[in-house]
């Protein structure tokens, strides 16, 4: 009797290492830029006014602390579902490991659902179709790409990233070519005034969420080539690229459009885009759609890897972590993520999903910094292949994460 042919779905295949540094940087930059700067500039300008670029600079500095903690932990424990692995290594607790992994899993699903609704809203400006139908089509189409293969997913995400960043670069280049004077908004220090400084501080809390996304690189570490070198570099370059773009865009925005008008506009960057380029807003709407689609694809790809990693660590049933031998992707995990994103996108409003995403992300950041502090306190020294950051970095990262969580409860 012929041997029974092995089902590729249940093959014990492993994830394939197909991502070099350029693709990792494109992936990280794409998911970080996402839809954030396209909508957040108005809210930031409403609080920081002419000093909006300082708010983004402050947010970048705060984010760099947690990014450095992630970089060390990703080199110590280069596995998918990194946050769960970090907590388990620090506290040797299956319960805490499962809890933080579930939190990270929920964050990815909720964020993807929120951006799906945002993308559907942009698409409706061009095509008049019901929002639920657009949302379903978006999730199914991008989920199919995520299931196809990690290389294919990241290449597509990279192409979309080039388009969405191209929109921001076009604004900067047009401002330079037109001779728009944005130097004062970029370089002039804010006055030592309590009202101005408090506005910048609060705006930085909003701007902080435009930088969320770099941490997703920790969850594709098993598909990265030379992860102990490339993952820290990808995180650092992602943060550098996005910081420079955000600060320049913020300075240009408040120089060509009044902060009060930006704050009340539902599409603030469209006003800026039109003012400095003279191009039709329809073109910018297309770029915004690309931006949202890129974020959804990257979030679903990352979240499926969290499911896979948690299954490998025993925190979820093993069947959801099985990798298809042909595609090299966790198909069952990807299908479950698609289903969950669709349900949430159809059941909850955008604002509520965004609020939950922000709070869950900060909770995860606090636990990651706390884990590194615990690991370092136990004297577990890394070998030469591991990155090692100063101990004050995770300490300050923990404190700032807690402060931002507190501000989320007390802010109006």
C-alpha positions as CSV (number, residue, x, y, z in Angstrom):
1,X,0.0,0.0,0.0
2,X,1.3,3.4,-0.9
3,X,2.3,5.7,1.9
4,X,-0.3,8.2,2.9
5,X,0.6,11.5,1.4
6,X,1.3,14.1,4.1
7,X,-1.1,17.0,4.2
8,X,0.9,20.2,3.7
9,X,-1.3,22.0,6.2
10,X,-0.1,19.8,9.0
11,X,3.5,19.6,7.9
12,X,6.0,20.4,10.6
13,X,7.6,23.0,8.2
14,X,9.2,26.0,9.8
15,X,8.9,29.6,8.8
16,X,11.3,30.6,6.1
17,X,14.1,33.1,6.6
18,X,13.6,35.3,3.5
19,X,13.7,38.9,4.8
20,X,16.9,40.9,4.5
21,X,17.5,44.3,6.1
22,X,16.0,46.4,3.2
23,X,12.7,44.5,3.3
24,X,12.6,44.6,7.1
25,X,13.1,48.4,7.1
26,X,10.3,48.8,4.5
27,X,8.0,46.6,6.5
28,X,8.7,48.4,9.8
29,X,8.5,51.9,8.2
30,X,5.3,51.0,6.4
31,X,3.4,49.7,9.4
32,X,4.7,52.6,11.6
33,X,3.8,55.4,9.1
34,X,0.6,53.6,8.4
35,X,-2.4,55.9,8.7
36,X,-0.9,57.8,11.7
37,X,0.6,60.9,10.3
38,X,-2.2,61.2,7.7
39,X,-4.8,61.9,10.5
40,X,-2.8,62.8,13.6
41,X,-1.2,66.0,12.4
42,X,-4.5,67.9,12.9
43,X,-4.9,66.7,16.5
44,X,-1.3,67.5,17.3
45,X,-1.5,70.9,15.7
46,X,-4.6,71.7,17.7
47,X,-2.6,71.4,21.0
48,X,0.9,72.3,20.0
49,X,0.2,74.9,17.4
50,X,3.4,76.3,15.7
51,X,5.5,73.9,17.9
52,X,4.0,70.7,16.5
53,X,7.4,69.5,15.3
54,X,8.6,69.6,18.9
55,X,5.8,67.4,20.0
56,X,6.8,64.8,17.4
57,X,10.4,65.1,18.4
58,X,9.5,64.5,22.0
59,X,7.3,61.5,21.1
60,X,10.2,60.0,19.1
61,X,12.6,60.4,22.0
62,X,10.2,58.6,24.3
63,X,9.5,55.8,21.7
64,X,13.3,55.3,21.3
65,X,13.5,54.0,24.9
66,X,11.1,51.1,24.3
67,X,12.5,50.5,20.8
68,X,15.9,49.9,22.4
69,X,14.5,47.5,24.9
70,X,12.8,45.6,22.1
71,X,16.1,45.5,20.2
72,X,17.9,43.8,23.1
73,X,15.2,41.4,23.9
74,X,14.7,40.4,20.2
75,X,18.4,39.5,20.0
76,X,18.3,37.5,23.2
77,X,15.1,35.7,22.2
78,X,14.8,35.7,18.4
79,X,11.3,34.0,18.2
80,X,7.9,34.9,17.0
81,X,5.4,36.1,19.7
82,X,8.4,37.8,21.1
83,X,6.6,39.7,23.9
84,X,5.2,36.4,25.3
85,X,8.7,34.9,25.2
86,X,10.3,37.9,26.9
87,X,7.8,37.8,29.8
88,X,8.2,34.0,30.2
89,X,12.0,34.4,30.3
90,X,11.7,37.2,32.9
91,X,9.1,35.7,35.3
92,X,9.0,32.0,34.4
93,X,5.2,32.3,34.4
94,X,3.0,30.5,31.8
95,X,0.0,32.7,32.9
96,X,1.9,36.0,32.4
97,X,3.3,34.8,29.1
98,X,-0.1,33.8,27.8
99,X,-1.6,37.1,29.1
100,X,0.9,39.3,27.4
101,X,0.8,37.2,24.2
102,X,-3.0,37.5,24.2
103,X,-2.7,41.2,24.7
104,X,-0.3,41.6,21.8
105,X,-2.6,39.4,19.7
106,X,-5.6,41.5,20.6
107,X,-3.8,44.7,19.8
108,X,-2.9,43.6,16.3
109,X,-6.4,42.4,15.5
110,X,-8.1,45.5,16.9
111,X,-5.6,47.8,15.2
112,X,-6.2,46.1,11.8
113,X,-10.0,46.4,12.3
114,X,-9.7,50.1,13.1
115,X,-7.6,50.8,10.1
116,X,-9.9,48.7,7.9
117,X,-12.7,51.0,8.8
118,X,-10.5,54.0,8.0
119,X,-9.5,52.5,4.7
120,X,-13.1,51.8,3.8
121,X,-13.9,55.5,4.6
122,X,-11.3,56.7,2.1
123,X,-12.4,54.2,-0.5
124,X,-16.0,55.4,-0.2
125,X,-14.9,58.8,-1.3
126,X,-14.0,57.3,-4.6
127,X,-16.5,54.4,-4.9
128,X,-20.0,54.5,-3.4
129,X,-20.4,51.1,-1.8
130,X,-21.6,50.0,1.7
131,X,-18.8,50.2,4.3
132,X,-19.3,46.6,5.5
133,X,-18.9,45.3,2.0
134,X,-15.7,47.3,1.4
135,X,-14.3,46.2,4.8
136,X,-14.9,42.5,4.0
137,X,-13.3,42.8,0.6
138,X,-10.3,44.5,2.1
139,X,-9.7,41.9,4.7
140,X,-10.2,38.9,2.4
141,X,-7.9,40.4,-0.3
142,X,-5.1,41.3,2.0
143,X,-5.5,38.1,4.1
144,X,-5.0,36.2,0.9
145,X,-1.7,38.0,0.3
146,X,-0.6,37.4,3.9
147,X,-1.3,33.7,3.4
148,X,0.5,33.5,0.1
149,X,3.9,34.0,1.6
150,X,6.0,36.2,3.9
151,X,8.2,37.4,1.0
152,X,5.3,38.2,-1.2
153,X,3.5,40.0,1.7
154,X,6.5,42.1,2.6
155,X,7.4,42.9,-1.0
156,X,3.8,44.2,-1.5
157,X,4.0,46.0,1.8
158,X,7.3,47.5,0.7
159,X,5.8,48.8,-2.6
160,X,2.9,50.3,-0.7
161,X,5.3,51.8,1.7
162,X,7.2,53.5,-1.1
163,X,3.9,55.1,-2.2
164,X,2.8,56.3,1.2
165,X,6.2,57.6,2.0
166,X,6.4,59.1,-1.5
167,X,3.3,61.2,-0.6
168,X,5.1,62.6,2.4
169,X,8.4,63.2,0.5
170,X,6.4,65.0,-2.2
171,X,5.1,67.4,0.4
172,X,8.6,68.1,1.7
173,X,10.1,68.4,-1.8
174,X,7.4,70.7,-3.0
175,X,7.7,72.9,0.1
176,X,11.5,73.2,-0.5
177,X,11.0,73.9,-4.2
178,X,8.3,76.5,-3.5
179,X,10.5,78.3,-1.1
180,X,8.0,77.9,1.8
181,X,9.6,79.1,5.0
182,X,9.1,76.4,7.5
183,X,12.5,76.9,9.3
184,X,11.0,78.8,12.2
185,X,8.4,76.1,12.9
186,X,11.2,73.5,12.7
187,X,14.0,75.2,14.6
188,X,12.6,78.0,16.8
189,X,12.5,76.7,20.5
190,X,9.2,77.1,22.3
191,X,9.0,79.8,24.9
192,X,9.3,79.0,28.6
193,X,5.5,79.3,29.1
194,X,3.4,76.9,31.0
195,X,0.5,77.0,28.6
196,X,2.7,76.4,25.5
197,X,4.8,73.7,27.2
198,X,1.7,71.8,28.5
199,X,0.2,72.0,25.0
200,X,3.4,70.5,23.5
201,X,3.5,67.8,26.2
202,X,-0.1,66.7,25.6
203,X,0.4,66.8,21.8
204,X,3.4,64.5,22.2
205,X,1.1,61.9,23.8
206,X,-1.0,62.0,20.7
207,X,2.0,62.0,18.4
208,X,3.4,59.0,20.3
209,X,0.9,56.7,18.6
210,X,2.1,57.7,15.2
211,X,5.3,55.8,16.0
212,X,3.6,52.6,17.0
213,X,4.5,49.7,14.7
214,X,8.3,49.2,14.9
215,X,7.7,46.6,17.6
216,X,6.0,44.4,14.9
217,X,9.5,43.6,13.6
218,X,10.1,41.5,16.7
219,X,7.3,39.2,15.6
220,X,8.8,38.4,12.1
221,X,12.3,37.7,13.6
222,X,12.1,34.0,12.7
223,X,11.7,35.0,9.0
224,X,14.6,37.5,9.1
225,X,18.1,36.7,7.8
226,X,20.7,37.2,10.4
227,X,18.1,38.5,13.0
228,X,20.6,39.4,15.7
229,X,22.1,42.0,13.4
230,X,19.2,43.0,11.1
231,X,16.4,43.3,13.6
232,X,18.0,46.0,15.8
233,X,19.2,47.9,12.7
234,X,15.7,47.7,11.2
235,X,14.1,49.0,14.4
236,X,16.6,51.9,14.6
237,X,16.3,52.8,10.9
238,X,12.5,52.6,11.1
239,X,12.4,55.0,14.0
240,X,14.9,57.4,12.4
241,X,13.1,57.5,9.0
242,X,9.7,58.1,10.5
243,X,11.0,60.7,13.0
244,X,12.6,62.8,10.3
245,X,9.5,62.6,8.1
246,X,7.1,63.4,10.9
247,X,9.1,66.4,12.2
248,X,9.5,67.9,8.7
249,X,5.8,67.3,7.8
250,X,4.7,68.9,11.1
251,X,6.8,72.0,10.6
252,X,5.6,72.4,7.0
253,X,1.9,71.8,7.9
254,X,1.7,74.5,10.5
255,X,3.6,76.9,8.2
256,X,1.2,76.6,5.2
257,X,-2.1,75.9,7.0
258,X,-3.2,77.5,10.3
259,X,-3.2,75.1,13.3
260,X,-6.8,75.9,14.1
261,X,-7.9,74.9,10.5
262,X,-5.8,71.7,10.7
263,X,-7.4,70.8,14.0
264,X,-10.9,71.0,12.6
265,X,-10.3,69.3,9.3
266,X,-11.3,65.6,8.9
267,X,-8.4,65.3,6.4
268,X,-5.8,67.7,7.6
269,X,-2.9,66.5,5.5
270,X,-5.0,66.9,2.4
271,X,-5.1,70.6,3.1
272,X,-1.3,70.6,3.4
273,X,-0.8,68.5,0.3
274,X,-3.0,70.8,-1.8
275,X,-1.3,73.9,-0.5
276,X,2.2,72.9,-1.3
277,X,1.7,70.8,-4.4
278,X,-1.3,72.2,-6.2
279,X,-2.3,68.6,-7.0
280,X,-5.9,67.4,-6.8
281,X,-7.1,66.1,-3.4
282,X,-8.2,62.9,-5.2
283,X,-4.6,62.0,-5.7
284,X,-3.9,62.3,-2.1
285,X,-7.0,60.2,-1.2
286,X,-5.5,57.4,-3.3
287,X,-2.2,57.7,-1.4
288,X,-4.2,57.6,1.9
289,X,-5.9,54.4,0.7
290,X,-2.6,52.8,0.0
291,X,-1.4,53.8,3.4
292,X,-4.3,52.2,5.2
293,X,-4.1,49.0,3.1
294,X,-0.4,48.7,3.9
295,X,-1.0,49.0,7.6
296,X,-3.8,46.3,7.5
297,X,-1.6,43.9,5.6
298,X,1.4,44.4,7.9
299,X,-0.8,44.0,11.0
300,X,-2.5,40.8,9.8
301,X,0.9,39.4,8.8
302,X,2.4,40.2,12.2
303,X,-0.6,39.0,14.2
304,X,-0.6,35.6,12.5
305,X,3.0,35.3,13.5
306,X,2.0,36.0,17.1
307,X,-0.5,33.2,16.9
308,X,2.1,30.9,15.5
309,X,4.7,31.8,18.1
310,X,2.2,31.3,21.0
311,X,1.3,27.9,19.7
312,X,5.0,27.0,19.4
313,X,5.4,28.0,23.0
314,X,2.4,26.0,24.2
315,X,0.2,29.0,25.0
316,X,-2.3,28.2,22.2
317,X,-3.4,24.8,20.7
318,X,-0.7,23.5,18.4
319,X,-2.9,23.2,15.4
320,X,-3.1,27.0,15.0
321,X,0.7,27.2,14.7
322,X,1.0,24.7,11.9
323,X,2.9,26.0,8.8
324,X,1.9,25.1,5.3
325,X,4.8,23.4,3.6
326,X,4.2,25.1,0.3
327,X,3.6,28.7,1.3
328,X,5.8,28.6,4.4
329,X,3.1,30.6,6.2
330,X,0.7,29.7,9.2
331,X,-2.5,29.4,7.1
332,X,-4.8,28.5,10.0
333,X,-3.5,31.4,12.1
334,X,-3.9,33.8,9.2
335,X,-7.5,32.6,8.6
336,X,-8.4,33.1,12.2
337,X,-6.9,36.6,12.2
338,X,-8.9,37.5,9.1
339,X,-12.1,36.3,10.7
340,X,-11.5,38.2,13.9
341,X,-10.6,41.4,12.1
342,X,-13.7,41.2,10.0
343,X,-16.0,40.7,13.0
344,X,-14.5,43.6,14.9
345,X,-14.6,45.9,11.9
346,X,-18.3,45.2,11.5
347,X,-19.2,45.4,15.2
348,X,-17.4,48.4,16.6
349,X,-16.8,52.1,15.6
350,X,-13.4,53.3,14.6
351,X,-12.9,55.6,17.6
352,X,-13.5,52.9,20.1
353,X,-11.1,50.5,18.3
354,X,-8.4,53.1,18.2
355,X,-8.7,53.9,21.9
356,X,-8.4,50.3,22.9
357,X,-5.5,49.8,20.6
358,X,-3.6,52.6,22.1
359,X,-4.1,51.5,25.7
360,X,-3.2,47.9,25.0
361,X,0.0,48.9,23.2
362,X,1.1,50.9,26.2
363,X,0.4,48.0,28.5
364,X,2.5,45.8,26.3
365,X,5.4,48.3,26.2
366,X,5.4,48.5,30.0
367,X,5.6,44.8,30.4
368,X,8.4,44.5,27.8
369,X,10.5,47.1,29.6
370,X,9.7,45.5,33.0
371,X,10.8,42.1,31.6
372,X,14.1,43.4,30.5
373,X,14.7,45.0,33.9
374,X,13.9,41.7,35.5
375,X,16.2,39.7,33.2
376,X,19.1,42.1,33.7
377,X,18.6,42.1,37.5
378,X,19.1,38.3,37.5
379,X,22.4,38.8,35.9
380,X,21.7,36.9,32.7
381,X,24.5,38.2,30.6
382,X,24.2,38.2,26.8
383,X,26.8,36.6,24.6
384,X,28.7,38.6,22.0
385,X,25.8,38.2,19.5
386,X,23.3,40.0,21.7
387,X,22.7,43.7,21.9
388,X,23.1,45.2,25.3
389,X,21.5,48.6,26.2
390,X,22.2,50.7,29.3
391,X,20.0,49.8,32.2
392,X,18.4,53.2,32.5
393,X,16.7,52.7,29.1
394,X,14.2,50.1,30.1
395,X,13.7,51.9,33.4
396,X,12.8,55.2,31.7
397,X,10.8,53.2,29.1
398,X,8.7,51.6,31.8
399,X,8.1,55.0,33.5
400,X,7.1,56.7,30.3
401,X,4.7,53.9,29.3
402,X,3.0,54.1,32.7
403,X,2.7,57.9,32.5
404,X,1.1,57.7,29.1
405,X,-1.3,55.1,30.2
406,X,-2.3,57.3,33.1
407,X,-2.7,60.3,30.7
408,X,-5.1,58.2,28.6
409,X,-7.5,58.0,31.6
410,X,-7.3,61.6,32.6
411,X,-7.1,63.3,29.2
412,X,-10.3,65.0,28.0
